[in-house]
Amino acid sequence: MTAPASHPVWCLPARCARLKVHVSPVLPVDAQHGEDDVIDVALVQEWRDDAHPQVSATVQAGTEVRQVLMSTGQAQVFIDQVGRLLELLGEVTS
Ligand SMILES: [Zn+2]
């Protein structure tokens, strides 16, 4: 696979070259600094010209690792729905 001529502004070219996919910095989802399960999120995008950015959520539970890819639109709905659930708990103050 030929490396792309350019990268999205959010891409880390060194990781991109290694993984053969545009990839952003990986952001941890760790509210208590020591959750049992490790969750990270990142942007990814295949090198194809017609590819779109996706949100990757990777969950490591013990030795098992699962990755979920979603469109940016689906990720926005996910955020909104989680916000609605947290509002039900009274844990969202804004
Ligand atoms: Zn890239």
PDB file of the backbone (N, CA, C, O) and the ligand in Angstrom, with CONECT records:
HET     ZN  A 101       1
ATOM      1  N   MET A   1       0.854  -1.186   0.000  1.00  0.00           N
ATOM      2  CA  MET A   1       0.000   0.000   0.000  1.00  0.00           C
ATOM      3  C   MET A   1       0.893   1.240   0.000  1.00  0.00           C
ATOM      4  O   MET A   1       1.838   1.344   0.783  1.00  0.00           O
ATOM      5  N   THR A   2       0.581   2.160  -0.878  1.00  0.00           N
ATOM      6  CA  THR A   2       1.383   3.374  -1.010  1.00  0.00           C
ATOM      7  C   THR A   2       0.978   4.403   0.035  1.00  0.00           C
ATOM      8  O   THR A   2      -0.208   4.658   0.249  1.00  0.00           O
ATOM      9  N   ALA A   3       1.970   4.983   0.677  1.00  0.00           N
ATOM     10  CA  ALA A   3       1.692   6.001   1.689  1.00  0.00           C
ATOM     11  C   ALA A   3       1.056   7.223   1.033  1.00  0.00           C
ATOM     12  O   ALA A   3       1.412   7.577  -0.092  1.00  0.00           O
ATOM     13  N   PRO A   4       0.124   7.866   1.722  1.00  0.00           N
ATOM     14  CA  PRO A   4      -0.533   9.036   1.137  1.00  0.00           C
ATOM     15  C   PRO A   4       0.435  10.215   1.033  1.00  0.00           C
ATOM     16  O   PRO A   4       1.419  10.303   1.768  1.00  0.00           O
ATOM     17  N   ALA A   5       0.125  11.120   0.097  1.00  0.00           N
ATOM     18  CA  ALA A   5       0.970  12.291  -0.103  1.00  0.00           C
ATOM     19  C   ALA A   5       0.802  13.309   1.017  1.00  0.00           C
ATOM     20  O   ALA A   5       1.715  14.080   1.313  1.00  0.00           O
ATOM     21  N   SER A   6      -0.380  13.302   1.639  1.00  0.00           N
ATOM     22  CA  SER A   6      -0.623  14.251   2.729  1.00  0.00           C
ATOM     23  C   SER A   6      -1.429  13.561   3.819  1.00  0.00           C
ATOM     24  O   SER A   6      -1.977  12.474   3.633  1.00  0.00           O
ATOM     25  N   HIS A   7      -1.480  14.232   4.960  1.00  0.00           N
ATOM     26  CA  HIS A   7      -2.168  13.679   6.125  1.00  0.00           C
ATOM     27  C   HIS A   7      -3.173  14.703   6.650  1.00  0.00           C
ATOM     28  O   HIS A   7      -2.944  15.905   6.517  1.00  0.00           O
ATOM     29  N   PRO A   8      -4.289  14.250   7.248  1.00  0.00           N
ATOM     30  CA  PRO A   8      -5.182  15.195   7.925  1.00  0.00           C
ATOM     31  C   PRO A   8      -4.409  15.901   9.042  1.00  0.00           C
ATOM     32  O   PRO A   8      -3.424  15.370   9.554  1.00  0.00           O
ATOM     33  N   VAL A   9      -4.856  17.084   9.410  1.00  0.00           N
ATOM     34  CA  VAL A   9      -4.127  17.862  10.424  1.00  0.00           C
ATOM     35  C   VAL A   9      -4.020  17.116  11.752  1.00  0.00           C
ATOM     36  O   VAL A   9      -3.099  17.372  12.527  1.00  0.00           O
ATOM     37  N   TRP A  10      -4.936  16.207  12.024  1.00  0.00           N
ATOM     38  CA  TRP A  10      -4.954  15.499  13.306  1.00  0.00           C
ATOM     39  C   TRP A  10      -4.097  14.231  13.295  1.00  0.00           C
ATOM     40  O   TRP A  10      -3.936  13.579  14.327  1.00  0.00           O
ATOM     41  N   CYS A  11      -3.558  13.891  12.149  1.00  0.00           N
ATOM     42  CA  CYS A  11      -2.816  12.629  12.000  1.00  0.00           C
ATOM     43  C   CYS A  11      -1.400  12.746  12.554  1.00  0.00           C
ATOM     44  O   CYS A  11      -0.740  13.778  12.424  1.00  0.00           O
ATOM     45  N   LEU A  12      -0.957  11.661  13.172  1.00  0.00           N
ATOM     46  CA  LEU A  12       0.423  11.549  13.628  1.00  0.00           C
ATOM     47  C   LEU A  12       1.180  10.734  12.581  1.00  0.00           C
ATOM     48  O   LEU A  12       1.081   9.507  12.579  1.00  0.00           O
ATOM     49  N   PRO A  13       1.935  11.385  11.688  1.00  0.00           N
ATOM     50  CA  PRO A  13       2.537  10.677  10.559  1.00  0.00           C
ATOM     51  C   PRO A  13       3.388   9.463  10.940  1.00  0.00           C
ATOM     52  O   PRO A  13       3.385   8.474  10.207  1.00  0.00           O
ATOM     53  N   ALA A  14       4.099   9.503  12.035  1.00  0.00           N
ATOM     54  CA  ALA A  14       4.941   8.364  12.402  1.00  0.00           C
ATOM     55  C   ALA A  14       4.081   7.130  12.706  1.00  0.00           C
ATOM     56  O   ALA A  14       4.386   6.028  12.249  1.00  0.00           O
ATOM     57  N   ARG A  15       2.996   7.324  13.486  1.00  0.00           N
ATOM     58  CA  ARG A  15       2.095   6.193  13.777  1.00  0.00           C
ATOM     59  C   ARG A  15       1.354   5.775  12.525  1.00  0.00           C
ATOM     60  O   ARG A  15       1.117   4.589  12.293  1.00  0.00           O
ATOM     61  N   CYS A  16       0.987   6.769  11.714  1.00  0.00           N
ATOM     62  CA  CYS A  16       0.280   6.518  10.463  1.00  0.00           C
ATOM     63  C   CYS A  16       1.105   5.580   9.570  1.00  0.00           C
ATOM     64  O   CYS A  16       0.571   4.620   9.015  1.00  0.00           O
ATOM     65  N   ALA A  17       2.383   5.859   9.439  1.00  0.00           N
ATOM     66  CA  ALA A  17       3.240   5.043   8.582  1.00  0.00           C
ATOM     67  C   ALA A  17       3.336   3.612   9.110  1.00  0.00           C
ATOM     68  O   ALA A  17       3.378   2.655   8.336  1.00  0.00           O
ATOM     69  N   ARG A  18       3.370   3.478  10.428  1.00  0.00           N
ATOM     70  CA  ARG A  18       3.504   2.152  11.037  1.00  0.00           C
ATOM     71  C   ARG A  18       2.210   1.358  10.920  1.00  0.00           C
ATOM     72  O   ARG A  18       2.238   0.166  10.615  1.00  0.00           O
ATOM     73  N   LEU A  19       1.064   2.019  11.162  1.00  0.00           N
ATOM     74  CA  LEU A  19      -0.235   1.328  11.187  1.00  0.00           C
ATOM     75  C   LEU A  19      -0.904   1.284   9.814  1.00  0.00           C
ATOM     76  O   LEU A  19      -1.870   0.549   9.613  1.00  0.00           O
ATOM     77  N   LYS A  20      -0.387   2.073   8.873  1.00  0.00           N
ATOM     78  CA  LYS A  20      -0.958   2.166   7.526  1.00  0.00           C
ATOM     79  C   LYS A  20      -2.413   2.620   7.554  1.00  0.00           C
ATOM     80  O   LYS A  20      -3.258   2.117   6.814  1.00  0.00           O
ATOM     81  N   VAL A  21      -2.678   3.583   8.430  1.00  0.00           N
ATOM     82  CA  VAL A  21      -3.971   4.261   8.528  1.00  0.00           C
ATOM     83  C   VAL A  21      -3.704   5.599   9.213  1.00  0.00           C
ATOM     84  O   VAL A  21      -2.889   5.677  10.132  1.00  0.00           O
ATOM     85  N   HIS A  22      -4.388   6.650   8.765  1.00  0.00           N
ATOM     86  CA  HIS A  22      -4.256   7.931   9.463  1.00  0.00           C
ATOM     87  C   HIS A  22      -4.773   7.725  10.899  1.00  0.00           C
ATOM     88  O   HIS A  22      -5.827   7.123  11.103  1.00  0.00           O
ATOM     89  N   VAL A  23      -4.045   8.215  11.855  1.00  0.00           N
ATOM     90  CA  VAL A  23      -4.452   8.024  13.253  1.00  0.00           C
ATOM     91  C   VAL A  23      -4.067   9.255  14.069  1.00  0.00           C
ATOM     92  O   VAL A  23      -2.982   9.815  13.917  1.00  0.00           O
ATOM     93  N   SER A  24      -4.986   9.653  14.935  1.00  0.00           N
ATOM     94  CA  SER A  24      -4.771  10.814  15.809  1.00  0.00           C
ATOM     95  C   SER A  24      -4.058  10.375  17.082  1.00  0.00           C
ATOM     96  O   SER A  24      -3.832   9.182  17.285  1.00  0.00           O
ATOM     97  N   PRO A  25      -3.707  11.318  17.929  1.00  0.00           N
ATOM     98  CA  PRO A  25      -3.277  10.919  19.270  1.00  0.00           C
ATOM     99  C   PRO A  25      -4.376  10.084  19.936  1.00  0.00           C
ATOM    100  O   PRO A  25      -5.564  10.330  19.726  1.00  0.00           O
ATOM    101  N   VAL A  26      -3.974   9.108  20.728  1.00  0.00           N
ATOM    102  CA  VAL A  26      -4.916   8.245  21.452  1.00  0.00           C
ATOM    103  C   VAL A  26      -5.246   8.910  22.779  1.00  0.00           C
ATOM    104  O   VAL A  26      -4.354   9.251  23.555  1.00  0.00           O
ATOM    105  N   LEU A  27      -6.530   9.089  23.028  1.00  0.00           N
ATOM    106  CA  LEU A  27      -6.961   9.745  24.267  1.00  0.00           C
ATOM    107  C   LEU A  27      -7.551   8.710  25.218  1.00  0.00           C
ATOM    108  O   LEU A  27      -8.450   7.962  24.834  1.00  0.00           O
ATOM    109  N   PRO A  28      -7.059   8.659  26.452  1.00  0.00           N
ATOM    110  CA  PRO A  28      -7.586   7.691  27.409  1.00  0.00           C
ATOM    111  C   PRO A  28      -8.939   8.110  27.949  1.00  0.00           C
ATOM    112  O   PRO A  28      -9.213   9.299  28.112  1.00  0.00           O
ATOM    113  N   VAL A  29      -9.789   7.122  28.228  1.00  0.00           N
ATOM    114  CA  VAL A  29     -11.072   7.359  28.897  1.00  0.00           C
ATOM    115  C   VAL A  29     -10.911   6.759  30.289  1.00  0.00           C
ATOM    116  O   VAL A  29     -11.244   5.601  30.540  1.00  0.00           O
ATOM    117  N   ASP A  30     -10.393   7.584  31.169  1.00  0.00           N
ATOM    118  CA  ASP A  30     -10.012   7.082  32.491  1.00  0.00           C
ATOM    119  C   ASP A  30     -10.394   8.124  33.530  1.00  0.00           C
ATOM    120  O   ASP A  30      -9.639   9.058  33.799  1.00  0.00           O
ATOM    121  N   ALA A  31     -11.582   7.948  34.113  1.00  0.00           N
ATOM    122  CA  ALA A  31     -12.093   8.946  35.044  1.00  0.00           C
ATOM    123  C   ALA A  31     -11.429   8.876  36.409  1.00  0.00           C
ATOM    124  O   ALA A  31     -11.361   9.879  37.120  1.00  0.00           O
ATOM    125  N   GLN A  32     -10.939   7.704  36.780  1.00  0.00           N
ATOM    126  CA  GLN A  32     -10.443   7.536  38.148  1.00  0.00           C
ATOM    127  C   GLN A  32      -8.982   7.118  38.193  1.00  0.00           C
ATOM    128  O   GLN A  32      -8.486   6.701  39.239  1.00  0.00           O
ATOM    129  N   HIS A  33      -8.291   7.228  37.061  1.00  0.00           N
ATOM    130  CA  HIS A  33      -6.872   6.883  37.007  1.00  0.00           C
ATOM    131  C   HIS A  33      -6.612   5.503  37.609  1.00  0.00           C
ATOM    132  O   HIS A  33      -5.919   5.368  38.617  1.00  0.00           O
ATOM    133  N   GLY A  34      -7.167   4.512  36.985  1.00  0.00           N
ATOM    134  CA  GLY A  34      -6.943   3.155  37.464  1.00  0.00           C
ATOM    135  C   GLY A  34      -8.165   2.290  37.277  1.00  0.00           C
ATOM    136  O   GLY A  34      -8.395   1.359  38.050  1.00  0.00           O
ATOM    137  N   GLU A  35      -8.960   2.590  36.248  1.00  0.00           N
ATOM    138  CA  GLU A  35     -10.123   1.754  35.953  1.00  0.00           C
ATOM    139  C   GLU A  35      -9.642   0.332  35.634  1.00  0.00           C
ATOM    140  O   GLU A  35      -8.541   0.146  35.115  1.00  0.00           O
ATOM    141  N   ASP A  36     -10.469  -0.661  35.947  1.00  0.00           N
ATOM    142  CA  ASP A  36     -10.105  -2.042  35.638  1.00  0.00           C
ATOM    143  C   ASP A  36      -9.975  -2.257  34.138  1.00  0.00           C
ATOM    144  O   ASP A  36      -9.026  -2.892  33.677  1.00  0.00           O
ATOM    145  N   ASP A  37     -10.933  -1.726  33.372  1.00  0.00           N
ATOM    146  CA  ASP A  37     -10.890  -1.867  31.923  1.00  0.00           C
ATOM    147  C   ASP A  37     -10.305  -0.598  31.321  1.00  0.00           C
ATOM    148  O   ASP A  37     -10.626   0.510  31.751  1.00  0.00           O
ATOM    149  N   VAL A  38      -9.452  -0.766  30.332  1.00  0.00           N
ATOM    150  CA  VAL A  38      -8.782   0.368  29.700  1.00  0.00           C
ATOM    151  C   VAL A  38      -9.538   0.725  28.426  1.00  0.00           C
ATOM    152  O   VAL A  38      -9.711  -0.115  27.544  1.00  0.00           O
ATOM    153  N   ILE A  39      -9.986   1.971  28.334  1.00  0.00           N
ATOM    154  CA  ILE A  39     -10.694   2.445  27.149  1.00  0.00           C
ATOM    155  C   ILE A  39      -9.933   3.640  26.594  1.00  0.00           C
ATOM    156  O   ILE A  39      -9.602   4.581  27.314  1.00  0.00           O
ATOM    157  N   ASP A  40      -9.667   3.576  25.300  1.00  0.00           N
ATOM    158  CA  ASP A  40      -9.014   4.679  24.596  1.00  0.00           C
ATOM    159  C   ASP A  40      -9.862   5.051  23.393  1.00  0.00           C
ATOM    160  O   ASP A  40     -10.560   4.206  22.833  1.00  0.00           O
ATOM    161  N   VAL A  41      -9.801   6.305  23.000  1.00  0.00           N
ATOM    162  CA  VAL A  41     -10.484   6.741  21.787  1.00  0.00           C
ATOM    163  C   VAL A  41      -9.491   7.476  20.901  1.00  0.00           C
ATOM    164  O   VAL A  41      -8.540   8.091  21.385  1.00  0.00           O
ATOM    165  N   ALA A  42      -9.723   7.405  19.607  1.00  0.00           N
ATOM    166  CA  ALA A  42      -8.857   8.071  18.634  1.00  0.00           C
ATOM    167  C   ALA A  42      -9.637   8.248  17.339  1.00  0.00           C
ATOM    168  O   ALA A  42     -10.654   7.594  17.107  1.00  0.00           O
ATOM    169  N   LEU A  43      -9.136   9.144  16.508  1.00  0.00           N
ATOM    170  CA  LEU A  43      -9.642   9.258  15.148  1.00  0.00           C
ATOM    171  C   LEU A  43      -8.785   8.376  14.252  1.00  0.00           C
ATOM    172  O   LEU A  43      -7.567   8.308  14.415  1.00  0.00           O
ATOM    173  N   VAL A  44      -9.425   7.705  13.312  1.00  0.00           N
ATOM    174  CA  VAL A  44      -8.708   6.909  12.316  1.00  0.00           C
ATOM    175  C   VAL A  44      -9.339   7.161  10.952  1.00  0.00           C
ATOM    176  O   VAL A  44     -10.514   7.517  10.850  1.00  0.00           O
ATOM    177  N   GLN A  45      -8.550   6.973   9.927  1.00  0.00           N
ATOM    178  CA  GLN A  45      -9.071   7.118   8.564  1.00  0.00           C
ATOM    179  C   GLN A  45      -8.206   6.292   7.627  1.00  0.00           C
ATOM    180  O   GLN A  45      -6.984   6.439   7.601  1.00  0.00           O
ATOM    181  N   GLU A  46      -8.841   5.433   6.867  1.00  0.00           N
ATOM    182  CA  GLU A  46      -8.099   4.636   5.898  1.00  0.00           C
ATOM    183  C   GLU A  46      -7.436   5.545   4.869  1.00  0.00           C
ATOM    184  O   GLU A  46      -7.829   6.700   4.700  1.00  0.00           O
ATOM    185  N   TRP A  47      -6.429   5.011   4.189  1.00  0.00           N
ATOM    186  CA  TRP A  47      -5.673   5.808   3.222  1.00  0.00           C
ATOM    187  C   TRP A  47      -6.395   5.994   1.898  1.00  0.00           C
ATOM    188  O   TRP A  47      -5.935   6.768   1.058  1.00  0.00           O
ATOM    189  N   ARG A  48      -7.505   5.313   1.687  1.00  0.00           N
ATOM    190  CA  ARG A  48      -8.250   5.463   0.426  1.00  0.00           C
ATOM    191  C   ARG A  48      -8.691   6.920   0.240  1.00  0.00           C
ATOM    192  O   ARG A  48      -8.983   7.616   1.212  1.00  0.00           O
ATOM    193  N   ASP A  49      -8.736   7.367  -1.008  1.00  0.00           N
ATOM    194  CA  ASP A  49      -9.133   8.748  -1.298  1.00  0.00           C
ATOM    195  C   ASP A  49     -10.562   9.046  -0.860  1.00  0.00           C
ATOM    196  O   ASP A  49     -10.872  10.178  -0.490  1.00  0.00           O
ATOM    197  N   ASP A  50     -11.434   8.042  -0.899  1.00  0.00           N
ATOM    198  CA  ASP A  50     -12.837   8.278  -0.568  1.00  0.00           C
ATOM    199  C   ASP A  50     -13.159   7.955   0.903  1.00  0.00           C
ATOM    200  O   ASP A  50     -14.327   7.939   1.291  1.00  0.00           O
ATOM    201  N   ALA A  51     -12.134   7.701   1.712  1.00  0.00           N
ATOM    202  CA  ALA A  51     -12.362   7.354   3.113  1.00  0.00           C
ATOM    203  C   ALA A  51     -12.717   8.590   3.939  1.00  0.00           C
ATOM    204  O   ALA A  51     -12.307   9.708   3.625  1.00  0.00           O
ATOM    205  N   HIS A  52     -13.483   8.359   4.994  1.00  0.00           N
ATOM    206  CA  HIS A  52     -13.861   9.428   5.920  1.00  0.00           C
ATOM    207  C   HIS A  52     -13.283   9.114   7.306  1.00  0.00           C
ATOM    208  O   HIS A  52     -13.027   7.952   7.625  1.00  0.00           O
ATOM    209  N   PRO A  53     -13.079  10.146   8.123  1.00  0.00           N
ATOM    210  CA  PRO A  53     -12.611   9.882   9.483  1.00  0.00           C
ATOM    211  C   PRO A  53     -13.648   9.072  10.258  1.00  0.00           C
ATOM    212  O   PRO A  53     -14.853   9.234  10.067  1.00  0.00           O
ATOM    213  N   GLN A  54     -13.164   8.211  11.122  1.00  0.00           N
ATOM    214  CA  GLN A  54     -14.024   7.453  12.025  1.00  0.00           C
ATOM    215  C   GLN A  54     -13.483   7.614  13.439  1.00  0.00           C
ATOM    216  O   GLN A  54     -12.310   7.933  13.637  1.00  0.00           O
ATOM    217  N   VAL A  55     -14.346   7.391  14.409  1.00  0.00           N
ATOM    218  CA  VAL A  55     -13.924   7.376  15.803  1.00  0.00           C
ATOM    219  C   VAL A  55     -13.708   5.921  16.201  1.00  0.00           C
ATOM    220  O   VAL A  55     -14.584   5.076  16.014  1.00  0.00           O
ATOM    221  N   SER A  56     -12.546   5.647  16.745  1.00  0.00           N
ATOM    222  CA  SER A  56     -12.206   4.317  17.227  1.00  0.00           C
ATOM    223  C   SER A  56     -12.265   4.328  18.748  1.00  0.00           C
ATOM    224  O   SER A  56     -11.651   5.171  19.403  1.00  0.00           O
ATOM    225  N   ALA A  57     -13.012   3.380  19.297  1.00  0.00           N
ATOM    226  CA  ALA A  57     -13.016   3.169  20.748  1.00  0.00           C
ATOM    227  C   ALA A  57     -12.453   1.773  20.979  1.00  0.00           C
ATOM    228  O   ALA A  57     -13.009   0.784  20.502  1.00  0.00           O
ATOM    229  N   THR A  58     -11.355   1.699  21.709  1.00  0.00           N
ATOM    230  CA  THR A  58     -10.705   0.420  21.985  1.00  0.00           C
ATOM    231  C   THR A  58     -10.850   0.115  23.472  1.00  0.00           C
ATOM    232  O   THR A  58     -10.537   0.942  24.327  1.00  0.00           O
ATOM    233  N   VAL A  59     -11.329  -1.082  23.755  1.00  0.00           N
ATOM    234  CA  VAL A  59     -11.536  -1.506  25.132  1.00  0.00           C
ATOM    235  C   VAL A  59     -10.662  -2.721  25.397  1.00  0.00           C
ATOM    236  O   VAL A  59     -10.728  -3.719  24.679  1.00  0.00           O
ATOM    237  N   GLN A  60      -9.838  -2.625  26.442  1.00  0.00           N
ATOM    238  CA  GLN A  60      -9.058  -3.775  26.873  1.00  0.00           C
ATOM    239  C   GLN A  60      -9.576  -4.218  28.223  1.00  0.00           C
ATOM    240  O   GLN A  60      -9.493  -3.489  29.211  1.00  0.00           O
ATOM    241  N   ALA A  61     -10.119  -5.437  28.247  1.00  0.00           N
ATOM    242  CA  ALA A  61     -10.630  -6.039  29.481  1.00  0.00           C
ATOM    243  C   ALA A  61      -9.811  -7.299  29.726  1.00  0.00           C
ATOM    244  O   ALA A  61     -10.002  -8.315  29.059  1.00  0.00           O
ATOM    245  N   GLY A  62      -8.903  -7.223  30.685  1.00  0.00           N
ATOM    246  CA  GLY A  62      -7.977  -8.341  30.882  1.00  0.00           C
ATOM    247  C   GLY A  62      -7.091  -8.472  29.664  1.00  0.00           C
ATOM    248  O   GLY A  62      -6.434  -7.513  29.259  1.00  0.00           O
ATOM    249  N   THR A  63      -7.071  -9.660  29.078  1.00  0.00           N
ATOM    250  CA  THR A  63      -6.243  -9.872  27.894  1.00  0.00           C
ATOM    251  C   THR A  63      -7.026  -9.669  26.602  1.00  0.00           C
ATOM    252  O   THR A  63      -6.457  -9.728  25.512  1.00  0.00           O
ATOM    253  N   GLU A  64      -8.314  -9.433  26.720  1.00  0.00           N
ATOM    254  CA  GLU A  64      -9.159  -9.268  25.536  1.00  0.00           C
ATOM    255  C   GLU A  64      -9.219  -7.804  25.112  1.00  0.00           C
ATOM    256  O   GLU A  64      -9.447  -6.919  25.937  1.00  0.00           O
ATOM    257  N   VAL A  65      -9.014  -7.559  23.833  1.00  0.00           N
ATOM    258  CA  VAL A  65      -9.069  -6.206  23.283  1.00  0.00           C
ATOM    259  C   VAL A  65     -10.123  -6.170  22.180  1.00  0.00           C
ATOM    260  O   VAL A  65     -10.114  -7.002  21.273  1.00  0.00           O
ATOM    261  N   ARG A  66     -11.007  -5.223  22.266  1.00  0.00           N
ATOM    262  CA  ARG A  66     -12.041  -5.055  21.241  1.00  0.00           C
ATOM    263  C   ARG A  66     -11.998  -3.616  20.736  1.00  0.00           C
ATOM    264  O   ARG A  66     -11.787  -2.683  21.511  1.00  0.00           O
ATOM    265  N   GLN A  67     -12.199  -3.446  19.442  1.00  0.00           N
ATOM    266  CA  GLN A  67     -12.239  -2.120  18.849  1.00  0.00           C
ATOM    267  C   GLN A  67     -13.602  -1.912  18.206  1.00  0.00           C
ATOM    268  O   GLN A  67     -14.107  -2.785  17.501  1.00  0.00           O
ATOM    269  N   VAL A  68     -14.184  -0.763  18.453  1.00  0.00           N
ATOM    270  CA  VAL A  68     -15.423  -0.357  17.809  1.00  0.00           C
ATOM    271  C   VAL A  68     -15.122   0.875  16.976  1.00  0.00           C
ATOM    272  O   VAL A  68     -14.554   1.849  17.470  1.00  0.00           O
ATOM    273  N   LEU A  69     -15.510   0.824  15.704  1.00  0.00           N
ATOM    274  CA  LEU A  69     -15.360   1.982  14.825  1.00  0.00           C
ATOM    275  C   LEU A  69     -16.737   2.556  14.554  1.00  0.00           C
ATOM    276  O   LEU A  69     -17.686   1.816  14.294  1.00  0.00           O
ATOM    277  N   MET A  70     -16.848   3.869  14.614  1.00  0.00           N
ATOM    278  CA  MET A  70     -18.119   4.516  14.303  1.00  0.00           C
ATOM    279  C   MET A  70     -17.860   5.773  13.493  1.00  0.00           C
ATOM    280  O   MET A  70     -16.795   6.386  13.573  1.00  0.00           O
ATOM    281  N   SER A  71     -18.867   6.139  12.709  1.00  0.00           N
ATOM    282  CA  SER A  71     -18.752   7.379  11.942  1.00  0.00           C
ATOM    283  C   SER A  71     -18.712   8.547  12.925  1.00  0.00           C
ATOM    284  O   SER A  71     -19.079   8.403  14.091  1.00  0.00           O
ATOM    285  N   THR A  72     -18.267   9.694  12.444  1.00  0.00           N
ATOM    286  CA  THR A  72     -18.239  10.859  13.326  1.00  0.00           C
ATOM    287  C   THR A  72     -19.665  11.274  13.708  1.00  0.00           C
ATOM    288  O   THR A  72     -19.897  11.762  14.814  1.00  0.00           O
ATOM    289  N   GLY A  73     -20.614  11.079  12.792  1.00  0.00           N
ATOM    290  CA  GLY A  73     -22.005  11.369  13.123  1.00  0.00           C
ATOM    291  C   GLY A  73     -22.525  10.447  14.214  1.00  0.00           C
ATOM    292  O   GLY A  73     -23.192  10.888  15.150  1.00  0.00           O
ATOM    293  N   GLN A  74     -22.217   9.169  14.085  1.00  0.00           N
ATOM    294  CA  GLN A  74     -22.641   8.208  15.100  1.00  0.00           C
ATOM    295  C   GLN A  74     -21.958   8.518  16.438  1.00  0.00           C
ATOM    296  O   GLN A  74     -22.571   8.370  17.496  1.00  0.00           O
ATOM    297  N   ALA A  75     -20.709   8.941  16.393  1.00  0.00           N
ATOM    298  CA  ALA A  75     -20.007   9.294  17.631  1.00  0.00           C
ATOM    299  C   ALA A  75     -20.679  10.477  18.311  1.00  0.00           C
ATOM    300  O   ALA A  75     -20.769  10.518  19.538  1.00  0.00           O
ATOM    301  N   GLN A  76     -21.155  11.445  17.522  1.00  0.00           N
ATOM    302  CA  GLN A  76     -21.832  12.602  18.111  1.00  0.00           C
ATOM    303  C   GLN A  76     -23.142  12.167  18.777  1.00  0.00           C
ATOM    304  O   GLN A  76     -23.471  12.634  19.867  1.00  0.00           O
ATOM    305  N   VAL A  77     -23.879  11.279  18.126  1.00  0.00           N
ATOM    306  CA  VAL A  77     -25.115  10.769  18.727  1.00  0.00           C
ATOM    307  C   VAL A  77     -24.781   9.982  19.992  1.00  0.00           C
ATOM    308  O   VAL A  77     -25.490  10.079  20.994  1.00  0.00           O
ATOM    309  N   PHE A  78     -23.699   9.203  19.945  1.00  0.00           N
ATOM    310  CA  PHE A  78     -23.256   8.443  21.124  1.00  0.00           C
ATOM    311  C   PHE A  78     -23.013   9.393  22.300  1.00  0.00           C
ATOM    312  O   PHE A  78     -23.476   9.152  23.414  1.00  0.00           O
ATOM    313  N   ILE A  79     -22.273  10.481  22.029  1.00  0.00           N
ATOM    314  CA  ILE A  79     -21.994  11.471  23.079  1.00  0.00           C
ATOM    315  C   ILE A  79     -23.299  12.038  23.639  1.00  0.00           C
ATOM    316  O   ILE A  79     -23.472  12.144  24.853  1.00  0.00           O
ATOM    317  N   ASP A  80     -24.204  12.398  22.744  1.00  0.00           N
ATOM    318  CA  ASP A  80     -25.480  12.980  23.176  1.00  0.00           C
ATOM    319  C   ASP A  80     -26.276  11.983  24.021  1.00  0.00           C
ATOM    320  O   ASP A  80     -26.843  12.346  25.052  1.00  0.00           O
ATOM    321  N   GLN A  81     -26.313  10.734  23.580  1.00  0.00           N
ATOM    322  CA  GLN A  81     -27.093   9.724  24.308  1.00  0.00           C
ATOM    323  C   GLN A  81     -26.478   9.420  25.683  1.00  0.00           C
ATOM    324  O   GLN A  81     -27.200   9.250  26.666  1.00  0.00           O
ATOM    325  N   VAL A  82     -25.157   9.354  25.744  1.00  0.00           N
ATOM    326  CA  VAL A  82     -24.500   9.145  27.042  1.00  0.00           C
ATOM    327  C   VAL A  82     -24.799  10.329  27.956  1.00  0.00           C
ATOM    328  O   VAL A  82     -25.038  10.156  29.151  1.00  0.00           O
ATOM    329  N   GLY A  83     -24.785  11.536  27.384  1.00  0.00           N
ATOM    330  CA  GLY A  83     -25.121  12.722  28.169  1.00  0.00           C
ATOM    331  C   GLY A  83     -26.532  12.625  28.735  1.00  0.00           C
ATOM    332  O   GLY A  83     -26.771  12.975  29.891  1.00  0.00           O
ATOM    333  N   ARG A  84     -27.471  12.146  27.907  1.00  0.00           N
ATOM    334  CA  ARG A  84     -28.859  11.994  28.381  1.00  0.00           C
ATOM    335  C   ARG A  84     -28.926  10.982  29.525  1.00  0.00           C
ATOM    336  O   ARG A  84     -29.648  11.184  30.502  1.00  0.00           O
ATOM    337  N   LEU A  85     -28.164   9.890  29.395  1.00  0.00           N
ATOM    338  CA  LEU A  85     -28.173   8.880  30.457  1.00  0.00           C
ATOM    339  C   LEU A  85     -27.583   9.441  31.746  1.00  0.00           C
ATOM    340  O   LEU A  85     -28.106   9.196  32.833  1.00  0.00           O
ATOM    341  N   LEU A  86     -26.486  10.198  31.620  1.00  0.00           N
ATOM    342  CA  LEU A  86     -25.870  10.768  32.820  1.00  0.00           C
ATOM    343  C   LEU A  86     -26.773  11.818  33.457  1.00  0.00           C
ATOM    344  O   LEU A  86     -26.775  11.989  34.676  1.00  0.00           O
ATOM    345  N   GLU A  87     -27.548  12.526  32.613  1.00  0.00           N
ATOM    346  CA  GLU A  87     -28.506  13.469  33.166  1.00  0.00           C
ATOM    347  C   GLU A  87     -29.556  12.751  34.015  1.00  0.00           C
ATOM    348  O   GLU A  87     -30.010  13.279  35.030  1.00  0.00           O
ATOM    349  N   LEU A  88     -29.940  11.539  33.591  1.00  0.00           N
ATOM    350  CA  LEU A  88     -30.881  10.753  34.384  1.00  0.00           C
ATOM    351  C   LEU A  88     -30.328  10.433  35.758  1.00  0.00           C
ATOM    352  O   LEU A  88     -31.071  10.298  36.730  1.00  0.00           O
ATOM    353  N   LEU A  89     -29.004  10.314  35.823  1.00  0.00           N
ATOM    354  CA  LEU A  89     -28.360  10.033  37.111  1.00  0.00           C
ATOM    355  C   LEU A  89     -28.108  11.303  37.915  1.00  0.00           C
ATOM    356  O   LEU A  89     -27.741  11.247  39.088  1.00  0.00           O
ATOM    357  N   GLY A  90     -28.310  12.441  37.269  1.00  0.00           N
ATOM    358  CA  GLY A  90     -28.031  13.706  37.947  1.00  0.00           C
ATOM    359  C   GLY A  90     -26.553  13.994  38.041  1.00  0.00           C
ATOM    360  O   GLY A  90     -26.126  14.761  38.904  1.00  0.00           O
ATOM    361  N   GLU A  91     -25.742  13.378  37.148  1.00  0.00           N
ATOM    362  CA  GLU A  91     -24.293  13.547  37.217  1.00  0.00           C
ATOM    363  C   GLU A  91     -23.759  14.551  36.219  1.00  0.00           C
ATOM    364  O   GLU A  91     -22.546  14.733  36.110  1.00  0.00           O
ATOM    365  N   VAL A  92     -24.641  15.199  35.494  1.00  0.00           N
ATOM    366  CA  VAL A  92     -24.202  16.233  34.560  1.00  0.00           C
ATOM    367  C   VAL A  92     -24.664  17.567  35.120  1.00  0.00           C
ATOM    368  O   VAL A  92     -25.849  17.747  35.403  1.00  0.00           O
ATOM    369  N   THR A  93     -23.756  18.486  35.280  1.00  0.00           N
ATOM    370  CA  THR A  93     -24.086  19.758  35.922  1.00  0.00           C
ATOM    371  C   THR A  93     -24.332  20.869  34.919  1.00  0.00           C
ATOM    372  O   THR A  93     -24.884  21.909  35.280  1.00  0.00           O
ATOM    373  N   SER A  94     -23.931  20.672  33.654  1.00  0.00           N
ATOM    374  CA  SER A  94     -24.101  21.758  32.677  1.00  0.00           C
ATOM    375  C   SER A  94     -25.454  21.689  32.013  1.00  0.00           C
ATOM    376  O   SER A  94     -25.768  22.523  31.164  1.00  0.00           O
TER     377      SER A  94
HETATM  378 ZN    ZN A 101      -1.639   9.997   8.139  1.00  0.00          ZN2+
END
